[in-house]
Each structure stands twice: as C-alpha cells, then as structure tokens.
Amino acid sequence: MILWSIWNARNKLVFEDELTEPEVCVNKAVDILQEYRNAVLEPRRSTLRYASKWCPPCTDEIKVNFDAAVDETLGGIGVGLVARNSEGEVVLAKAVHLPYRWTTEVGEARAALEAIKVAKECEWDRVVIEGDAQVIINALQRGTMRSSHAQIWTDDALALSSAFTSLSFNVCFRDCKLPTA
C-alpha cells in the first residue's frame, strides 16, 4: 500500500505537477490498508448496512441518497441529492456545482454534508443518509476520519446530527440507487 501511494504521488508530481506531502502519502496508504482490512479481512460490523438494491426507508423516515462527481477537466465537483419517502416517491432533488479542485473523497464528504444540511433545512426528524462512498460513511458512523482533507466536512456533518431524532448512515453502492419497480 505504501509503495502504491508513493508511486501515485510520484505520478501526480510528474504528470500533474502536483506535490503530495509525505505525511499525506503515508496517511492515504494507511487508510487504504484499513479499508481493505475492513472489507476483506474483518467480518462486517453490525452497524454497517450494505444494500444490494435500493429499499425505501421506514414509514416515518426520509432517505437521502447523495453522490459526488469530479470534473478534472473543468476543475469542479458535482453534488447530487435525491430524497425519497417510504413510498419511494421523490420529495426533493438537488444538484450543486462546486468550483473546487477536490479529490473524490473530499467531494463525497461535502455531498454527505449537503445531504444532512438539506434534511435539517426541510425539518425532517428521522433521516437515513445513504451514499456509495464507504470511507465517508464509515467516518460518519465512527465519528472520525484519519488525517484526511475530508475530515473538515465529516466533522461539520456530525455537528449537525444532534438536530435529528434519528439519523443513520448506510452504504448503498451505485447499482442500488434506483428504487425497484
């Protein structure tokens, strides 16, 4: 993992003229290794729910799916949100363009924060936040991220969590974001 992280940092310097600090390089390698261990070597934690298809939330809940996309050509992040009720009906959809050169991880963290902010603004009391960024969902569930630039956004998201009676975070991979017919 460390060698890959060093090689990746070298390629960014050579091909994108972007310098990666050694501490960031090592922390990224540690995070990737931990994610691998969590996914392959350790049994699934009961607090994590992995959906294989999109399922509606419980009757009194709203589910907000979030995602982010990096536009490396124009240098921006696209954030998308879809909120659905227990019938699977869309109650809110939102797309935002952020003109920042962030990594995908930072973009996903910012999208998670946006999902929580929207839920708070709509005064939804019981909310399920769902996204495909496992590292971000894990950080929100555990309340911490290891030395990542995304941590500022996950910290802000967690600071808003007291506004809800119930707020949970689920991983939902790309093939399960659409409601089943």
N, C-alpha and C positions, 0 to 999 in steps of 0.2 A: 504494500500500500504506500509506503513512504517513497519507494523508487518511482512508482507511478505518479505520485504527487509532485516529486521533483521534476520528472520528465514533462509533466503537464505544465508546470511553472516555467520550465525552460522553453517549451513551445510557445507559451504566451509571450515570453520576452522576445524570442526570435521572430515570430510571425505577427504579433500584435503590438510589439513594443510596450508591453505591459509588465511591470516588475511586480512580482509577488514576494512579500516579506517572508523570510524563513519561518517565522512563528506561524503565519497563516498557512503555509505549506504543510508544516507538521500537524497543525490542528485539523486541517482538512483530511489528512491521511488517517488520523485517529478517529475522526467522525465516520469516515468511510468504513474503516475496520469495525467500529462499533455497530454501524448499520448492518454490515454483513453478519456479524455475530448474532444480532437480534433477529435477523431474517432467516438465517440458516442454522445456526448452532444452538440457539436458546429456544425453548418452547414459547409459543405465543403467550403473551400476557393476557390475562382475562379482561383487562381494561381496554384493550385494543379490539375493535371490531373491524373485520375485513369483509367488505361486501363484495359478492360476486356479481350482483345485479342491483340496480337502484331499487330501494324499498322506501315507501312513504314513511314519514315519521308517525308517532303515536297521535291519537286524536287531538290532543291539546298542545301539540308541538308544531313548530315550523322547522323545516330542514333547509339550510342554506348551503348550496354547493358553490365552491369557489375554484378558480383556476387562474393561472398567470401564464403569459407567453412572452418570450424575449424576442425583440426585433433587433438583431445585431446590426443589420444594415442601416436602419434609421436611428438606432440607439434609443429604444424606449421599451416600456413594459406595458402590455395589455392585461388588464384585470377584468375578469368576468364573474358575475354572481347570478345565481338563479335560486330563488326561494320558493318552496312549494309547501302546501298544506298536506294534511293527512289523506286527502283525496288525490294527491298528485297534481293538483292544479297550481299553475304558476301564479304566485301572489306578488312577485317582484322580480324584475330582471334588470341588471345594471352592467354597463361596460364602461371602463375608465382607461384612458391612456395616460401613462405617467412618463414624462420625458427624461428618464434617468437611465444611466448605463449600469444596471444592476445585474447580478447573477440571477439565474433561475431561482435559486434557493431564497434569495432576498425578495424577489418578486412574488414568490408563493407566500412568504411570510407577510408581505404587505397586503396580498389578496385576502389572507385569513383575517388580518386586522380589519380590512374593509368590510368583510362579511359580518364581523362582530359589531362594528360601528353601525352598519345598516340595521341590524337586528335591534340594537339599542334605540336608534332613532325611530324605528317603527313601533317601539314599545312592546315587542314580543317578549313574553315572560319565560317561555320554555323553548329552547332552541338547540338544534343539532347542527353543528358546523362540520361540513364534510368536504374533503379535498383529496387529491391524489399525491400530495407531497408528504410522504411518510415521515421524513425527518422533521418537518414542520408540525405535523400532527403529534408526533412523539414529544416534541418540545412543549407543545401546548398542554398535553396530558401530564407531563412530568413537571412542568413549570420552569424548565431551564433548557438552555442550549449551550453547548461547549464552544466558547470563543468563536462565535460566528457573527458576521455582519448582520445576519438576520435577527439576532437576539434583540435588538432595539425594538423591532416590530412585534416579536412574540411577547416581550415584556409589556408593551403597550396593550396588546390584545388581552393578556392576562389581567392587567389592571382594570379592564372594563368588565371582567367576568362577574364581579360582585353585583352588577346591575340586574342579574337574571336569577330567577328561582331555580332554574335548571339550565345548564349549559354543558354540552358534551361535544367531543371531537372524535370523528371517525375517519378512517382511511377508506376511500372509495376510488378504485382505480379507473382509468379512462373508459374502459368498456362497460362500466356500470352507472354512468352519469345520467342516462336517459331512463325515464320511467318505463316499466314494462307494460305492454298493452293488455 
